[in-house]
Amino acid sequence: MSTHVEPTATRAHARGRLAWPPDALAEKALEVRRDIVTMLIDAQTGHTGGPLGIADFGTVLFFHEMSLDPANPKWEGRDFWHFSCGHVTPVIYSLMAERGYFPVRDLLKFRTFEGHCQGHPSAHDTPGIEVSSGSLGQGLSVCVGVALASRLDGNPRRVYPVMSDGEQQEGSIWEAVMSAAHYKLDTICATIDYNDIQIDGKVQTVMGIAPLAEKYRAFGWHAIEVNGHDIPAVIRAYDEARMVKGKPTVVLARTIMGKNVSFMEDDYHWHGKPPKKDEGERALIELGTTYEAWKARMLS
């Protein structure tokens, strides 16, 4: 199932694991951040901070870790991925488009009636979305069900839920955590975007979740703590998860909301708002391009 593919744009659609090297992943993550800002400038609606923070470990998932076939999203050999934090669609759609599920130009119709990229992921609208999401706290339960069903089917696929840290405040998460450990679902490798920010402020102020790694371990999980922007470290974390048998794994990816845009970093006000045109242009300059240049690239 695993196939090495050289990191070139013309082969980003290939089936299997691409296994890109860290330098290529870092360049792709930068492109994803540029996509995010540009699509939000045009849409003037959507979330900014979380998507920018997820770009690094998200790129590792889509371009190194997961076995996928964008040309055939229902390929039986695919790994299963699901963003429980469905509001981070700018990064979800950018990763999907850059990986080849649909043309990058589709990102410029984000949240429009003419486009298929809805504000929250919709399995009815966007090719490659496995399950519609957006209601926080449900995604891990979905993935536990998929892992159990895959076991019954004899399908060895791995299952990759992505959660926010704010979701860990919900009881439904911990019911799923118990179930995954009870059934020894070692095909599950969850990632938590651990930026300590939710819409109302700091997670630890709204409802403290620390010590999160210790809680998961107490519930029978293998827990790995990592800098979510350190691409080689993220690769090592997912490699470690593949070696774990008899229990599920959670990767606690410490991230910075708004990463790589100075006036957005670690500011909860950017959780749920897009940049205005002038703000977006400033952000894209910090990301090494311009609005005109990157929009032209997306349309090409």
C-alpha positions, -999 to +999 in steps of 0.1 A: +000+000+000+028+024+008+042+041-023+071+067-024+063+096-047+087+124-055+075+158-042+065+174-075+032+192-082+024+169-111+025+138-089+006+152-059-025+132-071-008+098-067-023+069-047-008+059-014+016+075+010+037+102-007+064+102+021+077+136+012+109+148+029+108+176+055+120+204+033+093+197+007+067+195+035+077+228+049+074+244+014+039+229+009+028+241+044+039+276+034+018+273+002-012+261+023-009+292+045-009+314+014-040+296+001-058+301+034-052+339+036-060+344-001-093+325+000-103+343+032-096+377+017-120+369-012-146+352+010-146+378+039-160+350+060-144+320+078-118+311+104-082+322+102-062+315+133-067+278+137-062+269+101-028+288+100-018+269+131-027+235+117-009+239+084+023+222+094+011+189+110-018+189+085+007+189+056+026+160+072-007+141+074-017+147+038+017+146+021+036+121+042+016+100+066-018+090+052-025+066+023-050+083+000-062+083-035-076+118-044-086+106-079-107+079-062-118+092-028-137+060-020-107+037-027-111+008-003-074+009+006-075+045+018-068+056+054-097+074+070-094+110+082-118+133+099-115+168+113-138+169+143-130+206+145-149+212+113-148+250+115-111+249+103-123+244+067-098+268+051-069+245+060-089+213+053-099+225+018-064+238+010-048+205+020-074+186-001-069+208-032-031+208-030-032+170-026-054+167-057-090+161-046-102+191-066-087+221-084-070+247-062-091+274-080-122+260-062-108+275-030-117+309-043-154+300-041-152+292-004-186+298+013-203+308-020-235+293-035-215+285-067-188+265-049-187+232-031-165+243-002-190+250+025-183+267+057-183+234+075-172+202+058-201+186+039-199+150+025-228+159+002-209+187-015-171+182-014-155+151-029-132+134-003-150+145+028-159+113+046-184+126+072-200+160+075-187+178+106-187+210+126-205+200+158-175+198+182-170+167+203-184+141+179-154+134+156-136+109+178-168+089+182-171+087+144-135+075+142-140+048+169-169+035+148-149+035+116-120+016+134-144-010+147-161-014+114-128-017+096-117-044+120-149-064+113-143-059+076-107-071+079-095-037+065-061-027+080-067+011+073-054+036+098-078+061+112-068+098+118-091+120+138-081+156+142-095+175+172-092+209+188-081+213+224-114+231+233-133+199+224-115+181+252-139+200+275-168+178+263-179+146+279-186+129+245-149+130+238-141+110+269-167+084+263-150+078+229-116+078+246-127+050+269-142+030+240-111+032+219-089+020+247-114-007+257-115-022+222-077-018+218-081+003+186-044+006+177-053+018+142-064+051+156-039+079+157-056+111+168-041+145+167-051+174+189-044+210+178-032+221+212-029+259+208-046+267+242-071+291+224-108+288+218-134+313+206-139+329+241-102+330+251-076+308+266-087+271+270-072+270+305-093+300+315-126+288+300-123+252+312-089+238+321-080+205+304-044+200+317-026+177+322-040+164+290-013+138+281-016+123+316-053+121+313-051+102+280-025+078+294-048+072+324-076+063+300-053+037+283-039+056+254-004+061+242+002+098+243+030+117+224+037+154+230+053+173+201+059+208+187+032+209+160+053+232+138+085+210+140+079+189+109+107+163+115+094+159+151+058+155+138+070+128+113+088+110+142+056+111+163+035+095+136+062+069+130+061+061+167+023+058+166+026+031+138+047+010+162+022+010+190+001-022+194-029-028+216-039+008+223-048+039+204-024+069+201-029+106+205-005+132+193-007+164+213+006+189+188+015+222+205+007+249+180+004+287+178-029+301+165-022+323+134+013+308+130+037+328+108+016+359+106+029+382+133-002+402+141-024+371+143-002+348+164-016+336+197-046+361+195-080+345+201-097+374+183-085+357+150-103+324+159-133+331+138-128+361+116-112+366+082-086+393+074-097+424+057-081+431+023-053+452+037-047+428+066-046+399+043-021+416+020+001+423+050-001+387+060+008+374+025+038+397+024+050+381+057+044+347+040+066+357+011+041+366-016+014+391-026-024+388-030-022+393-068+006+368-073-009+341-051-044+344-065-030+342-100-012+310-089-045+295-075-063+303-108-036+289-130 
